[in-house]
Amino acid sequence: MFFYLSKILLFLIKPLIWVMGWLLAALFTQDETKRKKRLWIAALMLYLLSNSFLVNEAILLYEDGNQSTLDSSYEIGIVLGGFSRRDTLLDRTVFFEANDRLMQALWYYKQGRIKKILISSGNASVFNTELKEADAVHQYLIDIGIPDSAIIVENQSRNTFENIKNSKHILDSIGYKGKSLIFTSAWHIPRTRLCTEGNLEVDFYATNHMADPKRDFSPSNLLVPSATALSKFEMLMKELVGYVFYLLKVS
């Protein structure tokens, strides 16, 4: 129930859904004053939610990119999914924006700072659940020369809460009690941290930050609407909703 309810809510909090709601309200009202007011609200909302400077400031408040206290090495690095899938037409693994999670884990592995890579990701789709992301990444790692003995696969989780729960189950089953290093996006760390507290001893390696701490005060950044900013705001809302859901679930 938690999984399906979160899917519905994540659809409803999309910024363009909000704007569309005000536009539809304006379209179906007979009162000209209310129509103009709702159109102005829709236009203002769209402008603010697509303002690069404002969105960057909001994300800076939320992202957790602090990794100054990392240990010199870890036995296991946990890579949280959401960055790839198996393309059956091309018959290969394809990667998305958050693939920095895997790239940084590979760099750590090559440096000898992690001994094993645990890939945690099943399939978050409601319908097409047979293709598991962790399996696709596993095959990719084998293809590029990572030994199978250095890879651990967790392919049943559908969300962050299950990532941590299932990863802990695997680590417990092999008798591992040490600290692990989680590789995930900076904007994903606050939600993940909620799930690990009291469950799994970990440090976090922040990847693919969404916000830029070097603020851009150029006129184009301050004034010109951006589709990229709107997309980033949608991601921020997704994380905020997920954080609240998980806060309620673990409390």
C-alpha positions in Angstrom: 0.0 0.0 0.0 2.8 2.4 0.9 4.5 1.8 -2.5 1.3 2.5 -4.6 0.2 5.4 -2.5 3.6 7.1 -2.9 3.4 6.6 -6.7 0.0 8.4 -6.8 1.2 11.2 -4.6 4.4 11.7 -6.6 2.3 12.1 -9.7 0.1 14.7 -8.1 3.0 16.9 -6.8 4.4 17.5 -10.3 4.8 21.3 -10.8 3.1 21.2 -14.2 0.1 19.5 -12.7 -0.3 22.5 -10.4 0.0 24.9 -13.2 -2.5 22.9 -15.3 -4.9 22.9 -12.4 -5.0 26.7 -12.3 -5.3 26.9 -16.1 -8.2 24.5 -16.1 -9.8 26.4 -13.2 -9.5 29.6 -15.3 -10.9 27.8 -18.4 -14.1 26.6 -16.7 -15.0 29.6 -14.7 -17.6 32.0 -15.8 -16.4 34.9 -13.7 -14.0 37.1 -15.7 -12.3 38.5 -12.6 -11.6 35.0 -11.3 -10.5 33.9 -14.7 -7.8 36.6 -14.9 -6.7 36.0 -11.3 -6.2 32.2 -12.0 -4.4 32.8 -15.2 -2.0 35.2 -13.4 -1.5 32.6 -10.6 -0.7 30.0 -13.2 1.8 32.3 -15.0 3.5 33.4 -11.8 3.7 29.8 -10.4 5.3 28.6 -13.7 7.7 31.5 -13.7 8.8 31.0 -10.1 9.1 27.2 -10.4 11.3 27.6 -13.5 13.6 30.3 -12.0 17.1 28.8 -12.0 18.4 31.0 -9.2 15.4 30.3 -6.8 15.4 26.6 -7.5 19.1 26.3 -7.0 18.7 28.1 -3.6 16.0 25.7 -2.6 18.0 22.6 -3.5 21.1 24.0 -1.7 19.0 24.0 1.5 18.1 20.3 1.1 21.0 18.6 -0.5 23.5 16.8 1.7 26.9 16.8 0.1 29.2 16.6 3.1 31.6 13.7 2.8 34.6 15.1 4.6 34.7 12.4 7.3 35.0 9.3 5.0 37.3 6.5 6.1 40.3 5.5 4.0 38.7 2.2 2.9 35.5 0.1 3.2 34.8 -3.5 2.7 31.6 -2.9 0.8 30.3 0.0 -1.3 26.5 0.1 -1.7 25.3 1.7 -5.0 21.6 2.7 -4.9 19.8 2.2 -8.2 17.7 4.6 -10.3 20.4 5.3 -12.9 20.1 2.6 -15.6 18.0 -0.1 -17.2 18.4 -3.0 -19.6 17.4 -2.0 -23.1 16.0 -5.2 -24.6 16.0 -3.7 -28.2 19.7 -2.8 -28.1 20.5 -5.7 -25.8 22.7 -3.7 -23.5 22.5 -1.6 -20.3 21.8 2.1 -20.8 22.5 4.8 -18.3 20.7 8.0 -17.1 21.8 11.2 -15.4 22.4 9.7 -11.9 24.9 7.1 -13.2 27.6 9.1 -11.4 26.7 6.8 -8.5 28.2 3.9 -10.3 31.1 5.8 -11.8 32.3 7.0 -8.4 31.9 3.5 -6.9 34.0 2.1 -9.8 36.7 4.7 -9.2 36.7 3.8 -5.4 36.9 0.1 -6.3 39.8 0.7 -8.7 41.6 2.7 -6.1 41.2 -0.2 -3.6 39.1 1.9 -1.3 36.1 -0.6 -1.5 36.5 -4.3 -1.9 33.0 -5.3 -3.1 30.2 -3.4 -4.9 26.7 -4.1 -3.8 24.1 -3.0 -6.4 20.7 -2.4 -4.8 17.8 -2.0 -7.2 14.9 -4.0 -8.5 12.2 -2.5 -10.6 9.9 0.4 -9.4 7.5 0.0 -12.3 3.9 -0.9 -11.3 3.4 -3.1 -14.4 6.7 -4.2 -16.1 8.5 -5.7 -13.2 10.4 -8.5 -14.8 13.5 -6.5 -15.7 15.7 -5.8 -12.7 18.1 -2.9 -12.7 20.6 -4.6 -10.5 20.8 -7.5 -12.9 21.5 -5.2 -15.8 24.2 -3.4 -13.9 25.7 -6.7 -12.8 26.0 -7.8 -16.4 27.6 -4.5 -17.3 30.2 -4.8 -14.5 31.0 -8.3 -15.7 31.3 -7.0 -19.3 33.9 -4.4 -18.3 36.0 -6.8 -16.3 34.9 -6.5 -12.7 35.1 -10.0 -11.2 31.9 -11.6 -10.2 33.4 -12.3 -6.8 33.5 -8.5 -6.2 29.8 -7.9 -7.0 26.8 -8.4 -4.7 23.3 -8.2 -6.3 20.1 -7.1 -4.5 17.4 -7.0 -7.1 14.1 -7.0 -5.2 13.8 -3.5 -3.9 11.4 -1.0 -5.4 12.3 2.1 -3.4 14.9 3.6 -1.0 13.4 2.0 2.1 13.6 -1.4 0.5 17.1 -0.7 -0.8 18.3 -0.4 2.8 16.2 -3.1 4.2 17.2 -5.7 1.6 20.8 -4.7 1.6 21.0 -5.1 5.4 19.4 -8.5 5.0 22.1 -9.6 2.5 24.9 -8.2 4.6 23.5 -10.0 7.7 23.2 -13.2 5.7 27.0 -13.1 4.9 27.9 -12.1 8.4 29.1 -8.7 7.6 29.0 -6.3 10.6 31.3 -3.5 9.4 30.6 0.0 8.1 29.6 0.3 4.4 29.9 3.3 2.0 26.7 4.3 0.2 27.0 5.9 -3.2 24.0 8.0 -4.1 23.0 11.4 -5.3 23.5 14.4 -2.9 19.8 15.2 -3.1 18.9 11.6 -2.3 21.0 11.4 0.9 18.6 13.0 3.4 15.9 10.4 2.6 18.4 7.5 2.6 19.9 8.6 5.9 16.4 8.3 7.5 16.3 4.7 6.4 19.8 3.7 7.6 19.5 5.3 11.1 19.4 2.4 13.6 19.5 -0.2 10.8 22.8 0.0 8.9 26.2 1.5 9.8 27.2 3.6 6.8 28.9 6.6 5.5 27.7 8.5 2.4 29.5 9.4 -0.7 27.5 12.2 -2.4 27.3 12.1 -6.2 25.8 14.2 -9.0 24.8 17.3 -7.0 21.8 19.1 -8.4 22.6 22.5 -6.9 25.7 24.7 -7.6 27.1 26.3 -4.4 28.8 28.9 -6.7 25.8 31.2 -7.2 25.2 32.6 -10.7 23.9 36.2 -10.5 23.8 36.7 -14.3 20.6 38.3 -15.7 19.8 35.1 -17.7 20.0 33.0 -14.5 18.0 35.4 -12.4 15.3 36.3 -14.9 14.9 33.8 -17.8 12.7 30.8 -17.1 14.4 27.4 -17.6 12.9 24.0 -18.3 15.9 22.5 -16.5 15.1 24.4 -13.4 11.5 23.2 -13.5 12.7 19.6 -13.8 15.0 20.1 -10.9 12.2 21.5 -8.8 10.1 18.5 -9.6 12.9 16.2 -8.4 13.2 18.3 -5.2 9.5 17.9 -4.5 9.8 14.2 -5.1 12.5 14.0 -2.5 10.7 16.1 0.0 7.5 14.0 -0.3 9.6 10.8 0.0 11.4 12.3 3.1 8.1 13.0 4.8 6.7 9.5 3.9 9.8 7.8 5.3 9.9 10.0 8.4 6.4 8.8 9.2 7.2 5.2 8.3 10.3 4.9 10.5 9.0 6.9 13.5 
